[in-house]
Amino acid sequence: MGNICIIPARGGSKRIPRKNIKPFLGKPIIAYSIQAALDSGLFDEIMVSTDDNEIAEIAKQYGAKVPFLRSEKNSDDFTGTGDVCYEVLNLYESMNIFFNNVCCLYPTAPFISKKVLLEGYETLMSNNGVDCVISLGLYNTPIERSYGKSKTGIVEFNFPEFEKYRSQDLPDNFFDVGQFYWFLYDEFKKLENKNSFGIKKNGVVLDEMRIQDIDTLSDWEIAEFKYTYLINNKNDKQ
């Protein structure tokens, strides 16, 4: 088979209890990721990896599969997402089901769209040596102009060699948004550290309005505000 979407959604969220199925503007937040995967038409299999029966039932209601529950070993606070994906892919192989390309799509990514998933897949398939494609955000100010505090509490430039540079003369820098990881399974299997997802990475740069960490209830409210703005903005392009 060609492509699989793995949505990792364990039940033990600490900062926002039941985070992966908490209602986000009227429906469980995981439903947005499932729907984007379905809408993309890219996947032969869309599955949710969970240790939680309630999450499993909700995932199936919205169109994902849950062919097995996640092991206890990979359900604690310290398990990396790459390790979860590796377990899933091994279990499929034990059923004689194999995939070429994998998209790990997070369950708390309501801003994900079929357009972005397609762009990520096309980048992975571009034959330029890339083995992993990630979602990126642009730092809105150069990190070379950042400050840090010394042990004595004095504020100092982290990179004093750039102190006299103009912001517009410094290169763009990006951060991992953490919405998805597209990767080649054959290359992934070779990795010693599965949680890196790949060695030769490229990225899809997302608009700032489509980026929001959701780690606190305040984050959640900001995400709902942004999402409401986007769906009410007629010029917004998915």
TORBA-211941 format. One record per residue (C-alpha): x, y negated, z; residue number from 1. Coordinates in nm, 3 decimals. Layout:
N
east:X; north:Y; up:Z; nr:NUM
...
//
This chain:
238
east:0.000; north:0.000; up:0.000; nr:1
east:0.108; north:-0.360; up:-0.054; nr:2
east:0.040; north:-0.611; up:0.223; nr:3
east:-0.070; north:-0.587; up:0.584; nr:4
east:-0.172; north:-0.867; up:0.819; nr:5
east:-0.098; north:-0.793; up:1.186; nr:6
east:-0.267; north:-1.020; up:1.440; nr:7
east:-0.113; north:-0.965; up:1.787; nr:8
east:-0.368; north:-1.037; up:2.060; nr:9
east:-0.309; north:-0.888; up:2.400; nr:10
east:-0.554; north:-0.942; up:2.682; nr:11
east:-0.324; north:-1.073; up:2.955; nr:12
east:-0.289; north:-1.443; up:2.877; nr:13
east:-0.187; north:-1.628; up:3.193; nr:14
east:-0.201; north:-2.003; up:3.120; nr:15
east:-0.539; north:-1.992; up:2.945; nr:16
east:-0.727; north:-1.680; up:3.062; nr:17
east:-0.876; north:-1.473; up:2.776; nr:18
east:-0.714; north:-1.724; up:2.540; nr:19
east:-0.730; north:-1.506; up:2.229; nr:20
east:-1.110; north:-1.482; up:2.238; nr:21
east:-1.194; north:-1.810; up:2.411; nr:22
east:-1.461; north:-2.001; up:2.212; nr:23
east:-1.310; north:-2.265; up:1.985; nr:24
east:-1.582; north:-2.494; up:1.851; nr:25
east:-1.841; north:-2.220; up:1.874; nr:26
east:-1.661; north:-1.896; up:1.790; nr:27
east:-1.369; north:-1.694; up:1.931; nr:28
east:-1.042; north:-1.855; up:1.829; nr:29
east:-0.913; north:-1.526; up:1.686; nr:30
east:-1.195; north:-1.538; up:1.430; nr:31
east:-1.025; north:-1.825; up:1.246; nr:32
east:-0.711; north:-1.622; up:1.182; nr:33
east:-0.912; north:-1.319; up:1.071; nr:34
east:-1.122; north:-1.529; up:0.835; nr:35
east:-0.820; north:-1.699; up:0.677; nr:36
east:-0.662; north:-1.360; up:0.615; nr:37
east:-0.984; north:-1.230; up:0.458; nr:38
east:-1.028; north:-1.544; up:0.246; nr:39
east:-0.674; north:-1.521; up:0.109; nr:40
east:-0.742; north:-1.190; up:-0.066; nr:41
east:-0.379; north:-1.095; up:-0.005; nr:42
east:-0.414; north:-0.801; up:0.227; nr:43
east:-0.482; north:-0.431; up:0.190; nr:44
east:-0.520; north:-0.412; up:0.568; nr:45
east:-0.603; north:-0.676; up:0.830; nr:46
east:-0.558; north:-0.537; up:1.180; nr:47
east:-0.545; north:-0.666; up:1.535; nr:48
east:-0.292; north:-0.522; up:1.777; nr:49
east:-0.440; north:-0.540; up:2.125; nr:50
east:-0.446; north:-0.357; up:2.455; nr:51
east:-0.791; north:-0.494; up:2.535; nr:52
east:-1.121; north:-0.329; up:2.442; nr:53
east:-1.321; north:-0.653; up:2.440; nr:54
east:-1.072; north:-0.818; up:2.204; nr:55
east:-1.085; north:-0.509; up:1.985; nr:56
east:-1.463; north:-0.523; up:1.958; nr:57
east:-1.467; north:-0.895; up:1.878; nr:58
east:-1.193; north:-0.849; up:1.617; nr:59
east:-1.398; north:-0.579; up:1.444; nr:60
east:-1.711; north:-0.797; up:1.451; nr:61
east:-1.523; north:-1.061; up:1.250; nr:62
east:-1.384; north:-0.820; up:0.994; nr:63
east:-1.050; north:-0.693; up:1.122; nr:64
east:-0.958; north:-0.332; up:1.193; nr:65
east:-0.832; north:-0.192; up:1.522; nr:66
east:-0.725; north:0.162; up:1.435; nr:67
east:-0.543; north:0.207; up:1.768; nr:68
east:-0.472; north:0.017; up:2.088; nr:69
east:-0.133; north:-0.124; up:2.172; nr:70
east:0.089; north:0.076; up:2.405; nr:71
east:0.131; north:-0.030; up:2.767; nr:72
east:0.505; north:-0.064; up:2.700; nr:73
east:0.443; north:-0.346; up:2.452; nr:74
east:0.166; north:-0.522; up:2.644; nr:75
east:0.359; north:-0.714; up:2.910; nr:76
east:0.474; north:-1.076; up:2.926; nr:77
east:0.823; north:-0.996; up:2.800; nr:78
east:0.750; north:-0.803; up:2.482; nr:79
east:0.844; north:-0.986; up:2.163; nr:80
east:0.600; north:-1.015; up:1.875; nr:81
east:0.845; north:-0.845; up:1.640; nr:82
east:0.852; north:-0.542; up:1.867; nr:83
east:0.472; north:-0.531; up:1.857; nr:84
east:0.475; north:-0.540; up:1.476; nr:85
east:0.735; north:-0.264; up:1.464; nr:86
east:0.518; north:-0.043; up:1.685; nr:87
east:0.217; north:-0.106; up:1.459; nr:88
east:0.408; north:-0.024; up:1.140; nr:89
east:0.553; north:0.294; up:1.291; nr:90
east:0.205; north:0.410; up:1.390; nr:91
east:0.077; north:0.351; up:1.037; nr:92
east:0.372; north:0.546; up:0.900; nr:93
east:0.286; north:0.834; up:1.133; nr:94
east:-0.051; north:0.835; up:0.951; nr:95
east:0.132; north:0.836; up:0.617; nr:96
east:0.035; north:0.474; up:0.543; nr:97
east:0.313; north:0.244; up:0.426; nr:98
east:0.335; north:-0.128; up:0.347; nr:99
east:0.582; north:-0.340; up:0.153; nr:100
east:0.512; north:-0.684; up:0.296; nr:101
east:0.389; north:-0.791; up:0.637; nr:102
east:0.232; north:-1.109; up:0.770; nr:103
east:0.232; north:-1.149; up:1.147; nr:104
east:-0.047; north:-1.402; up:1.201; nr:105
east:-0.109; north:-1.541; up:1.546; nr:106
east:-0.462; north:-1.528; up:1.692; nr:107
east:-0.453; north:-1.886; up:1.820; nr:108
east:-0.390; north:-2.055; up:1.484; nr:109
east:-0.723; north:-2.216; up:1.390; nr:110
east:-0.552; north:-2.450; up:1.141; nr:111
east:-0.423; north:-2.165; up:0.924; nr:112
east:-0.572; north:-2.153; up:0.576; nr:113
east:-0.570; north:-1.923; up:0.276; nr:114
east:-0.370; north:-2.189; up:0.089; nr:115
east:-0.088; north:-2.176; up:0.343; nr:116
east:-0.091; north:-1.795; up:0.356; nr:117
east:-0.068; north:-1.784; up:-0.024; nr:118
east:0.217; north:-2.035; up:-0.026; nr:119
east:0.404; north:-1.827; up:0.229; nr:120
east:0.353; north:-1.509; up:0.028; nr:121
east:0.460; north:-1.673; up:-0.298; nr:122
east:0.774; north:-1.804; up:-0.128; nr:123
east:0.855; north:-1.455; up:0.000; nr:124
east:0.804; north:-1.310; up:-0.348; nr:125
east:1.013; north:-1.576; up:-0.524; nr:126
east:1.315; north:-1.345; up:-0.568; nr:127
east:1.560; north:-1.591; up:-0.416; nr:128
east:1.698; north:-1.358; up:-0.149; nr:129
east:1.453; north:-1.460; up:0.122; nr:130
east:1.342; north:-1.183; up:0.359; nr:131
east:1.121; north:-1.394; up:0.590; nr:132
east:0.900; north:-1.702; up:0.552; nr:133
east:0.787; north:-1.900; up:0.855; nr:134
east:0.557; north:-2.195; up:0.926; nr:135
east:0.747; north:-2.518; up:0.987; nr:136
east:0.681; north:-2.862; up:1.124; nr:137
east:0.889; north:-3.172; up:1.056; nr:138
east:1.041; north:-3.351; up:1.355; nr:139
east:0.900; north:-3.702; up:1.328; nr:140
east:1.222; north:-3.856; up:1.456; nr:141
east:1.581; north:-3.742; up:1.390; nr:142
east:1.708; north:-3.501; up:1.654; nr:143
east:2.054; north:-3.654; up:1.600; nr:144
east:1.923; north:-3.966; up:1.775; nr:145
east:1.795; north:-3.775; up:2.079; nr:146
east:1.899; north:-3.843; up:2.437; nr:147
east:1.978; north:-3.611; up:2.724; nr:148
east:2.045; north:-3.658; up:3.094; nr:149
east:2.383; north:-3.585; up:3.245; nr:150
east:2.423; north:-3.412; up:3.581; nr:151
east:2.438; north:-3.756; up:3.743; nr:152
east:2.109; north:-3.856; up:3.586; nr:153
east:2.260; north:-4.091; up:3.329; nr:154
east:2.082; north:-4.095; up:2.990; nr:155
east:2.325; north:-4.032; up:2.705; nr:156
east:2.313; north:-3.956; up:2.334; nr:157
east:2.318; north:-3.584; up:2.268; nr:158
east:2.505; north:-3.653; up:1.945; nr:159
east:2.705; north:-3.975; up:2.001; nr:160
east:2.871; north:-3.937; up:1.660; nr:161
east:2.537; north:-4.036; up:1.503; nr:162
east:2.473; north:-4.340; up:1.725; nr:163
east:2.542; north:-4.592; up:1.448; nr:164
east:2.347; north:-4.405; up:1.178; nr:165
east:2.015; north:-4.537; up:1.056; nr:166
east:1.726; north:-4.295; up:1.098; nr:167
east:1.656; north:-4.294; up:0.725; nr:168
east:2.014; north:-4.185; up:0.654; nr:169
east:1.984; north:-3.867; up:0.863; nr:170
east:1.854; north:-3.535; up:0.723; nr:171
east:1.512; north:-3.389; up:0.794; nr:172
east:1.494; north:-3.128; up:1.070; nr:173
east:1.222; north:-2.874; up:1.125; nr:174
east:1.082; north:-2.658; up:1.404; nr:175
east:0.901; north:-2.325; up:1.402; nr:176
east:0.528; north:-2.393; up:1.435; nr:177
east:0.456; north:-2.031; up:1.523; nr:178
east:0.146; north:-1.974; up:1.309; nr:179
east:0.275; north:-1.686; up:1.096; nr:180
east:0.577; north:-1.484; up:0.984; nr:181
east:0.577; north:-1.325; up:0.639; nr:182
east:0.850; north:-1.063; up:0.602; nr:183
east:0.975; north:-0.778; up:0.386; nr:184
east:0.924; north:-0.453; up:0.573; nr:185
east:1.229; north:-0.274; up:0.430; nr:186
east:1.454; north:-0.557; up:0.550; nr:187
east:1.273; north:-0.586; up:0.883; nr:188
east:1.341; north:-0.219; up:0.959; nr:189
east:1.715; north:-0.282; up:0.935; nr:190
east:1.716; north:-0.558; up:1.199; nr:191
east:1.867; north:-0.485; up:1.538; nr:192
east:1.658; north:-0.768; up:1.684; nr:193
east:1.309; north:-0.722; up:1.541; nr:194
east:1.191; north:-1.046; up:1.703; nr:195
east:1.398; north:-1.250; up:1.456; nr:196
east:1.174; north:-1.114; up:1.172; nr:197
east:1.448; north:-1.175; up:0.916; nr:198
east:1.794; north:-1.311; up:0.843; nr:199
east:1.742; north:-1.519; up:0.529; nr:200
east:1.448; north:-1.742; up:0.608; nr:201
east:1.253; north:-1.999; up:0.416; nr:202
east:0.952; north:-2.195; up:0.534; nr:203
east:0.621; north:-2.357; up:0.452; nr:204
east:0.609; north:-2.712; up:0.590; nr:205
east:0.271; north:-2.797; up:0.741; nr:206
east:0.105; north:-3.134; up:0.780; nr:207
east:0.128; north:-3.277; up:1.132; nr:208
east:-0.250; north:-3.266; up:1.171; nr:209
east:-0.241; north:-2.888; up:1.121; nr:210
east:0.011; north:-2.829; up:1.400; nr:211
east:-0.081; north:-2.790; up:1.765; nr:212
east:0.064; north:-2.575; up:2.042; nr:213
east:-0.221; north:-2.436; up:2.249; nr:214
east:-0.070; north:-2.354; up:2.587; nr:215
east:-0.289; north:-2.562; up:2.821; nr:216
east:-0.653; north:-2.667; up:2.836; nr:217
east:-0.546; north:-3.018; up:2.728; nr:218
east:-0.378; north:-2.865; up:2.423; nr:219
east:-0.702; north:-2.683; up:2.351; nr:220
east:-0.905; north:-3.004; up:2.360; nr:221
east:-0.656; north:-3.180; up:2.131; nr:222
east:-0.673; north:-2.887; up:1.887; nr:223
east:-1.053; north:-2.904; up:1.879; nr:224
east:-1.035; north:-3.280; up:1.819; nr:225
east:-0.791; north:-3.233; up:1.529; nr:226
east:-0.995; north:-2.952; up:1.378; nr:227
east:-1.315; north:-3.155; up:1.397; nr:228
east:-1.141; north:-3.446; up:1.227; nr:229
east:-1.013; north:-3.221; up:0.947; nr:230
east:-1.347; north:-3.058; up:0.869; nr:231
east:-1.514; north:-3.401; up:0.866; nr:232
east:-1.250; north:-3.549; up:0.637; nr:233
east:-1.370; north:-3.504; up:0.280; nr:234
east:-1.019; north:-3.561; up:0.145; nr:235
east:-0.873; north:-3.273; up:0.345; nr:236
east:-0.730; north:-2.996; up:0.127; nr:237
east:-0.721; north:-2.644; up:0.259; nr:238
//
